[in-house]
Amino acid sequence: MEQQKFLELLKSIQIPDTNGVKAATAELRKTYYPHPEALLWLLQILTSHDAPEVRQQAAVEALRLVPKHWAALPAGQKPAIRDQLLQSTMNEQKAIVRHSSARVIAAIAKIDLEDGEWAPLPGLLAQASTSKEVIHREVGIYILFTLLEVAGDMFEDKLSNLFTLFGNTLKDPESSEVRINTLLCLSRVAMLIQPEEDPENLARFVEVLPNMVAVLKGAVDEDDEERVMQAFEVFQTLLGCETALLSSHFKDLLTFMIDLAVNKDIAQESRNQALSFLMQAARYRKMKIQGTKDMGETLTLKCMQIATEITDEDDEDDEVNPHRSALGLLDLLASSLPPRQVIVPLLNVLPSYINNEDPAYRQAGILALGMCVEGAPDFIGTQIDTLMPGVMRLLNDPVSGVRNAALTGVARLADDLAEDLSKFHAELIPALLKNLDSASVQASTEAEQEKNLKILKAACGALDSVTDGLEKDIMATYLPELIPRLGRLFGHEDLTVKASAAGAMGSIAGSAEDAFLPYFEQTMKALSEYVTIKDSQEELDLRATVCDSMGNMAQAVGGQAFQQYVQPLMQASEEGLHLGHPRLRETSYILWSTLAKVYEEEFTPFLDGVVKGLMESLNQEESDLEVELGEEAQDLLGKEVIVAGKKIKVASASDAPDDLDEMEDDDDEDWDDLEAVTAVAFEKEIAIEVLGDVLSHTRKNFVPYFEKAIETIMGLVEHSYEGVRKTAIGTLWRAYACLWALMEDHTGEKWAPGLPLKSQPSEEVLKLGEVVTVATLSLWEDETDR
């Protein structure tokens, strides 16, 4: 092997030429990387080359080869390599190279320390971390951090010394990097502390926590975006550690975070991060918040205050901002805490919001109420008579933004309080129609037109929710007013308006049942052109909504009236599975479920395609979601990226919690299932449910597919996502019930209570019964929601 050729190949990886990079990488991996000399050369390049980009590339490649080749390098050369590597890293001027080089040191040290070698390293790093040279302190602390990441267990008996060191570096007067790197170190130290076994180090951590908060505050005050993100990540990590670490300062920490979130003088991203921390606390430390006096009320009232920052310019698809995050936090608080801590304080101040002269307060008030209803529907249901006059007033507000918020709030109320809200139909539906009409007029400016679009969509959304489940007789009285208005919107130029109108029409049809028949043909004719569109994401969104709406219409008018539409709709739904649109796939499955219920055994001609589509969904792989992040990609942490065609959230593996405090069992259970739930898992949940609907309604005609279906479902009984487990068990029992019923049809004998059995089940039923019982009992002990 030629060392010069090796260097040239390494340099060529830096040239932006895809084919050249691929060729150079392939040759390095084939010819050089299998040999220990390659690691030696990479370390020489890292410590001596003039070009920082080449040093950086050498560090990245060396990090991969250390576990494979370090042990094979000549023992006599290692002391010099270690010294040179440590010295060059200490003096490295480029931060990205420093960090990559530090990770190489940590990888080598992990091996060496386990073998009883490089024993002076921790002492050398402590010495560097207290050096008079700022850069040496920065590098020393960062190498300690990387070492704690990969070999933290080796420091368990040195924690007291680390606390002494970090207590000083956390207050470094000259370098924010030293302070932030110390914060990172302490997040790793936190993972090593077992409070019951190590009360001394627990006390040390509790003592240092206020200074850790001070570092976060300093980064926020300096508006250093990178440092702010790193600091918030540390505190997110602490939520996953032993609860005792934060217990003493938990209330102060929550107060600090909500005060940051309310502060309009700091960067929006810092406020978003503070709200994100509070969301995680509400989700995984709800019992702790519940036991902290007045904290639920404080968070609720300040979230409402932040929600008033909404403006007319806010677009529905905007990036995350504080007022949206605050509303999201309210949703979590309402679900996690008792009504007296969230809903009661919200309702106490609600009149001052919805009667406020400032329209932003009126908007915030109704949006906050809408966000909380899902978490406490029963309680809010008891207050609905008192709330509705204010809601009706906001639906007729002179400001379009307030009306838009009121329409959104009504939709949320109706989603969770359908029965309670149905008694107000005589006031509600005319108000919704009035908003629909006001937004249907031609606007004189682009801004007014944008406001009208929002009102149209929100009014359709509210009608969709309010009319869903309304009694048939009541619904029938509104059809002459509703159908023509929504029908006109099918021709609107904006595809999202068409989709909103189609969704509302489906709900109306579902409630009206056969009273919808006079409007059925014209509605189907108007919607049919959207069943096959596929030229854009918005067109596929519309197609999915129309597919869903037509399913509702099929149930409303019955199989005979719908007959002519079944074949083309089934053909379009099967095509929809292959257009790369998850929601369209899900609505196709739901349509199959609906049509199977409508047509029962007459649905048989479509079983081949339906079973094939469902099986393909259930057999999808979910394990191709691992992402390797280099140091330069650390800014992706916490963000969503597309990998293998699936949207996933990038998270550091070390963010997962370790052992948690047994004193807070309820919180601990929330962490137990903390695994990524992919879009594929959600899709499988729906597909299994639909499979159960199809087999239950097509009965004996499903028998050719029965065995394969059971085999596939059994493979998902222990899926990591509880929704899949639940539907799998449910569908297995439905399959058992179906097979039993078929046996009764065949024998003419009905089951009768009592032992011994008056008639013995068939061998097939007994076999399936055993399979289903074993599957059920296998989950019984471990499921929290049995």
N, C-alpha and C positions, 0 to 999 in steps of 0.2 A: 504493500500500500504506500502511496506517495502522500506525504504530508502537505506539500504545496497544492496538489490536485484537490485534496480534501478541503483546504482553505478556499480554493476557487469555487468549489461546489457550494460551500456554505455561503459565500458572497452572492452567488447567482440566485439563491433563494430570495434575496432582497430585491431583485429586479422584477418589476411588475409585468411579468410575461407568464401567463398561466401555464402554457405548455413547457416553458423552460423550467419553471418552479417544479412542476410535476416530474420532469425528467431528472432534475438534480436531486429532488427528494427521494425518488425511487433508487437512484444509484447510491446515495448515502446509506439508505436503509439496507440495501442488498450487499454492497461491497464493504462498507466501513463499519456501520453500527454493530454488527455481530461481534466485533473484536474489541477487547479492552483498550487498545491503543487509541481508539476513537474518542473515548472519554478523556484520556490523558491529553490529547490534542485540543479537545474542546475547552478543557480547563486552562490550558496554556493560552489559547486565544482569548478566553474570557478575562484573564488576568493581565494580558499584555498588548492586545491589538489596539491600534490607534482609533479605529472607527467605532463609535458607540453602538451603531446599528448592528455591526458584526458581533460585538461583545454581547449584545442583547440576544441575538440569534444563538450564539454559542451557549449562553446560559439556559435558554429554553430547551435546546437539544440535550445539554448535559444533565438537566434535571430528569429527563426521561431515562438516561442511561445509568445514572448513579446506582439505583437498586440492582441493576443487572451486572455492572462491571466493577464497582468500587472495590469490592472484596478481592477481586482478581488482580488489582494493580500491585506492583512490588511494594512490600511493606517498608522498604528503605526509602522509597520516594515519597511516601504519604506525609511525613512531618513537614517537608518543604512545601508540598502542595497545599496543605492546610494553612500554613503560615502565609504563603503568597496569596491564597484566595481570601483569607481574612483581611490582610493588609490592603489588597486591591479594592475590596468591597468598602472598607472604611474610607478610602480616598476617592471613591467613584463619585463623579459630579452629577451624572444623569440619574434622576430618581428611578426611572423605570428599570435601568440596568442594575442599580443598587438593590432594588426589590427582588429582581430575578436572581441576582447573585446570592442574596440572602437566603432564598429558598434552596439554592444548591447547597449552601453551607448546612442548612437545616437537614436536608436529605442525607448528606454525608454524616452529620453528627448523630442522626437517629441510628445509623448502623454502628458507628464507632462507640457511642456511649453504651449501647447494648452489649458491645464486645469488650467493654472496660477500657476503651481507648479515648483519646482526645479529652481526657478528664479535666484539663485546665480551661476548656472552652467556656463553661458557664461563668467562671471567675473573670476571664478576659472580657466577656460581654458585659458583666456588671461594672468592670473597670472602665470600659469604653462608654457605658451609659452615664457615667459620672464625670467624664472627661471635660476639660475646659473648652475643647473644640466642639462647637455645636454639631458639625457634621458627624463627628464620632458618636455623640450622644444619640443622634437620630438613627444612625446605622446600627449601633449597639442594641438599642431598644427594639428596632424592627427585626433584627436577627433573633432576638429573644422571642418575639411574637411568633415568627415562623417556626421556631423550635418548639414552643409551647403547642402550636397547632399540630405538628407531626409526632411529637414525643412528649406530650404533656405529663404522662404518667411518671416520667423520670424525675419530675420536679415535686412530686407529692410530699417528699420529706424536706423540701427546701422552701416551702411556701412562706414561712415567717421571714426568711431573708428577702424573698421577692417583694413582700409587702413593704419592708423597710426601704428597698430600692424604689419601688413604684410610688411610695408615698412622697418621695422627693421629685421624681421625674414627672409626676402628674402635675406639679406646679412649676415646671421649667419656665423661667422668666423670659427666655429668648426665643424658644422654638415651639410653634404650634404643632409641628410634626412630632416632636418628642412627646408632647402631651397626648396627641391623638394615638400615637403608637403605644403609649402606656395604657390608654383606654382599651385598645385592642388586646393587649396582653392580659389585662384584668378580666376581660370577657372569657379568656381561655382559663384563667385561674379559677374563675367562678365555677366552671364545669368540674373542677377537681375537688371542690369542697363538699364534704358530707357532714352537714350540720350536727347531727346527733353524735357522730364519732369524732368530730373535730371542732368543738365549740370555740377554741382559741382563734382559729383562722376565720371562723364565721364572724366573730367579734371584730377581727381586723378588717374584714370586707365591709361590714356594716359601718365601721368608722370611716372608711375611705370613700364610701358611696357619695356623700355630698360633694366631695372634690371631683368625682367623676361627672356629676351633674354640672359642676362649674365648667368643666372642659367642654361639654356639649353647649352650654350657654355661650362660652367664648367663641366657639366655631360659628354659632348662629349670629352673634353680634358682629363678627368679622365678615359674615356673608361669604364664607369659603365653602362653595357648594360641595366639593369633594369631601372635605373634612366633615361637613355636616352630615352627609350620607353615611360616612364611616361611623360617626358617633351615634347616630340613631340606630344603625345596625347593631351596635353593641347593646343598646338598651332593649332592642327587640330580642336579641339573644338571651338576655337576662330573664326575660319572661318565661323562657323555656328551661331555666335552671331551677334549682331548689327554691321553693317559695320563701324559706327563711331568710334568704339573702336580701330580699327586698322588703320583707314584712315591716321592719321598724320604720322605714322611710316611704312605705307604699303610698300613703295619703299625700305626703309632700311631693312625691314624684308625679302622681296624677294631677295634683294642683299645678305643678310646674308645667306639665305638658298642656293642660287646657289653657293656661295663661299664655303660653307660646302660641297656641292655635288661635286665640282671640286677638292677638297683637297684630294689627294691620301695618305696623311700622317695619316688620321683618319680612324676609323673602317668602313668597307664596309657597315655595317648595318646602321650606322649614316648617311652615304651618301645616302643610299636608302630611309631613312626616310625623309631626306631633299627634295629629289626628289618627294616623295609621297605628301609632303605638297604642293609643287609647282604644282603638278598635280591637287590637289583639288582646289587650287587657280585658276588655268586655267579653271577649269570646272565651278566653282561657283562664281568666282570674275573676270570674263573675262573683263567686262566693266571697272573695276578698273585698271586692268593691261593695257588695251587698252589706258586708259587716263593717264598712267604714262609714261612720256617721255623716249624713248629709251629702256624701260624695255623688250619689246618683242624681240628686236634685241639682247640685252644682253643675255637673256635666250636662244635664238636660237643658238648664237655662242658658248656659254659655253656648251650647250647640245652636239653640234657637237664635241667640244673638248673632252668631256667625252666619246663620242662614239668611239673615237680612241683607247680606252682601250681594244677593242675586241681582242681576241687571237684565234689561231687555235684550242686551247684545249677546247674552249667553246662548250658545248654540247647543242643541241636544247632544251633539257628538263631540263636544269640547273635551279637552284633556281634563284630568282630575283638578279640581280647584277646592279651596277651603269650604265654601258653602255646600257643595255637593258632598264632600267628605263628612261634614258635620251632620247632614241629613242621614248619611249612611250610618254614622255612629249612633244617632238617635234610634234608628231601626234596630241596631244591635242591643242597645240599652233596654229598649222596650221588650225585646225577646229574652234578655238575660236577667233582668232585675224585676222585683215585684212592682205592681202598678203604683203603690204608694211612693216609690222612689223616682218614678219617671212620669207615668201618666198623670198622676194627681198634680204634681207641680206644673206640668205642661198645661193641663186644663185650667189651673188657677190663673196662669198668665195669658192664656189664649184670648180672652176678650180684649185685653189691652193690645194685642197684636192685630186681631181682625177688625178692630174698630179704630186703628191708628190712622192718622192723616197720611202717613208715609206709605205708599203702595208696597214698598219693599217689605215692610212689617206685615202687611196683610198677606202677601205672598208667602212669606216665611211661616206665618201661623198655620195656614191651611196645608202647606207642604209638610210641616212638622207633624201635624195631626195624621195626615195620610201615611207618613213613614212609620208611625207608631202603631197603627191599627192591627197590623199582622201579628205583632208581638203580644197584644193584649185585647183581642177581639171581644171577649166576653165582657170585660170591664167597660170598654168604650161603647159596647152595645147598650149597656145600662144608662149611658149618658146621651144617647142619640137624639132623644126628644129635645134636650137642652141645646145640643150642638147644631141641629139642622137650620134654625132660623139664621144663624150666622153664616152657615155654608150657602144657603140660598141667596143671602145678601151679596156674598162674594161672587156667585155665579152671574149676578147682574151688575157687577162693579163697572164703573166707567172706564177703568184702565184694563186694556186687553191682557197685559201680563198677569194681572191678578185673576182675571177670568180663566186664563190658561192654567194657572196654578190650582184654581178651584176645581176645574174639570179633572185635572190629574188627581187631586185629593178625593173627589167623588168616585173616580174609578177605583182607587185603592180601598175606599170605604165599602164600595159595592162588592169588591172581590172577596172581602172577609166578613161582611155583614149583610149578605144578600137579603135575608129574611127581614132583618131590622129595617133595612132601607126600602124594601118593597112597599111599605105602607105610605111612603112619601111620593109614590109614582106620579100622582096628579100634579104635584108641584115640580118635581124633578124633570120629568121628560119634556114638558113645555120649555123649561129653562134651558135644557140641553139643545132643543131644536132652535130656540132663539139664538143661541151662540152659533149654531151651525149656519143659520140663515145670515147672521151678521157677517160671518167670515166668507160667505159665498159670493159677496158682491165684489165687483172689480175694484182693485185698489189703485190709487193714483200714483203711488211711489213704490219703489222696490222694498223699502223698509216696511211699509204697510202691508205689502203683499206677503212678506216673510212672516209678519205677525198673524196674518190671516191663515197661512199654511199651518202654523202652530195650533191655532184655535180649531181649525178643521180636524186635524189629527187628534187633538185632545178631546174634542166633542165626540168624535167617532169612538175613541177609546172609552169614554165615559158611557156612551150608549151601549157599547159592547158589554161592559161590566154590569150596568144597571138592568139591562133587559135579559141577561143570562139567568134563567131560572124563574123569570116572572111568570105568574100563573097565566095559562092559556087564554082565559076569558078576558083578563085585563090586557094582555098583549094584543089580542085581536082588535081592540078598540083603537090602538095607536097605529096599526098597519097602514091605513090610508095616508097618514101624515109622514110616517117614517120611510116607507119603501121608495116613493118617488124622489125624496131628497137624497137618500143614499144612492139610489140608482143613477142619479145625475153625476154623482162623484166618480162613478166607474169610468167616466170619460174625462176626468180631470187630467191635466198634463203632468202633474206630479205623481210619480209611481207610489210614493209612500202614502199619499192621500187615498189613492185607489185601494191600497192594501188595508188601510184603516177602515175604509167604508166596507170592504169585503168582510173583514173580521166582524164588524158590527152586524152586517146582514146575516152572517152565519148564526150569531147568538139570537137574533130576533127570530129567525126561522126555527131554531131549536126550541124556543119558548112557545111560538105560535102553533107548532105542530101542523095539523092538517088545515088550519086557518090560513096557512101560508100558500096553499095550493093555487089560488088565483094569481099570485105573483111569481110563481115558481118558474114557468117557462121563460118569461121575459128576463128574469134574473139570471137563469142559467145561460141564456143566449148572450147576455151582456158579459158574463164572466168567462165563458168558454174560451175566448181568444187568449186568455192569460194562462191557460192550463199548460201550454207548450212553450211559452217564451223562455229564453235562456241566454240572451246576449250580454247580460251584465249582472252584477251582484244584486242590484236593486230589482231587476226583473225576476231573478230567482227568489228573492224575498217575497215579492208579490205572488209569484206562482205558489209558494209554500202556503201563504195565507189563504189564497183562493182554494187550494186543495183541501185545507182544513175546513173552510166555510162550506164547501160542497158536501163534505161528510155530514155536517150538521143538517144540511138541507135534505140529504138522503134519509136521515132518521126522521125528519119532520114530515115528509110527504109519503114515505113508504116505498117499498120495493117496486111496485108496479109503475108508479108515476116516474120513478127515477131510472127505470130499466134501460132506456135508450142511451143514457149517459155512462153506464157502467163500463162498457168495453173501452171507449176512448180514454176514460179517466184512469182505469187500471193500467192501460198501456203507457199513459203519461207518467203515472206514479212509478212504474218499474224503470222507466227511462231516468226519472229523477234521482234514482239511487246512484247514478254514475256521473252526476254533474258536479261533484265536489262541493256540495252545499249541505252541511250537517242538518240544518233545520228542515230542508226539503226532504231529506231522508226520513227524519222523524215524523213529519206530517204524512208522508207516504205510508209509513207503518200504521199510524193512527187511522188513516183512511181505510186501510185494509181491515183493521179491527172493527171500524164502524160498519163497513159493508158486509163483513162476516155476520155481524149481529142482525143487520137488516135482512140479508138473504139466506142466512143459515146454510142448509145443505145445498141450496142452489148456487152457493159461492164456489162449489167444487171445481169448476173449470179453471179457476184462477190459482188453485192451490200449488201447482208446480212452481210458478213464478214467485208466489208469496213465500213459500217455504224456502226456496233458494235464496231470496233476498234477505230473509230473516237469519238464515244460517250463516250467510256471508258476514252479516253484521256481528253475530255472536262469536264468530271465529276470528275476528280481527285481532291483530297483535297489539299489545299495549306496552311492550317492554323496550321499544326503540326510542326512549325519551331521555337517555343519558347525554349530558352535554359536558364537554371538556372545556373549561374556561382557562385561558391564559391570564397572566397578570394584567395584560392590556385590556382584557374584556371584563374586568371586575365591575365596571359601571353598569353591566347588564343585570347585576344581582337585583332581584325583586321585580324585574320587569318581564312582560310577556314577550316571547319570541316564537317564531314558527319553526318547528323542527319536525322533519318527516311528515310535513303537511298538517301538523297538529299544533294548536296554540297551547304553550305550556309556560309556566312561571319559573324563571331561573332562580334557584335558591342554593346557597352554600349547604353542602351536606352537613356541615357542623352546626347548622341552625336548628337541626332536630334536637328536641330535648333529651336529656339523660334521665336519671332517676328524679322523681318529683316527691315533694313532701306529702307523706301519708296523711297529714292532718287535714289536707284539703282534697278529700277523695273526689268530690264532684268536679273540681277543676281538673284533677288528674285524669279522670275518665275522658274529658274533652281532648286531652293530649294523646290518649291511647290510639285514637283512630286518625292521627294527624299524618295522613298520606296524601299524595297528589291524586286528585280525582280528575281524570282526563275526560275530554269530550266524548271519547270512545266509550268510556264506562257509562256515562249518562245515556248514550245511544243504546247500549246493551240493555240497560234497565227498561227502556221503552220497548225494545224488540222482544224481550222475554215476556213482558206483560201482553203484548199483542199476540205472541205465539199462543199464550194461554187462552185469549179471546177466540182466536181462530179455531183451535182444536175443540174448545167447548161448544162452539156453535156449528161446526161442520161435522162433528161427531164421527159416525162410522166411516165417512169419506176421508177422514184424516188418518185412518189406520195405517195406510202404506208409509206414512211419514213418522208414525208414532215412536218407533224404537230409536230412530236417529235423533228425534227431538229430545227425548228423555236423556239420551247419552250426552248430547250437547249441553243441556241444562245442568246435568249433574257436574259437569266440568266447571260450572260457574258458582256452585253452591258456596265455595269458600273464597270467593272473590274479595279483593281488598276493600271494595266499596260496598257499604251496607245496603244501598239501594238495589244493587244487583243481587246480593244474597237474599234480600227480602222477596223480590219478585221471583227469583229462582225457586225458593221454597213454596211460595204461593202457587206458582204455575205447576209444580210437581203435584201438589195436592189437587189442583183442578184436573190434571191429567188422570189422577187416581179416581176422582169422582166420575169423570167422563167414562173411563173404562168400566167402572162398576155399573153405571147406568146402561152401557152397551150390553154387559152381561145379563142384566135384568131383562132388557128387551129380547135378548136371544132365548133366555130360559123361560121367560114369562113369570118368574118368581121374584117377588119383592122381598127386600130384607126385612126381617122382623126382630124386635129386641129379644134378648134373653139368651142364656147359654144352657146346653149346647146349641150351636147355630142350627136353625131349622133347615137351611140349605147352605151347602159349602160353596165358597167363592171359587171361581175358576183358577187354574194354575197361573194364568197370566196376571190376574188381579192380585193373587197372593204374592207373586214375585215382585210386582210393582209396589205393593204395599210395604214390603220389606225394604226395598230400595229407598222409598220416600221417607220411611220412618228412620232409617239409618242416617239419611241426609239431615233430617230435622234434628235428631238428637245430637248429631256431630256439632251443631251450632248452639244447642240449647244452653250449655253452661257458660259460654263465653260472650254471648250477645248481651249488650246492655239493655236493648229494647226487645225483649223476647216476645 
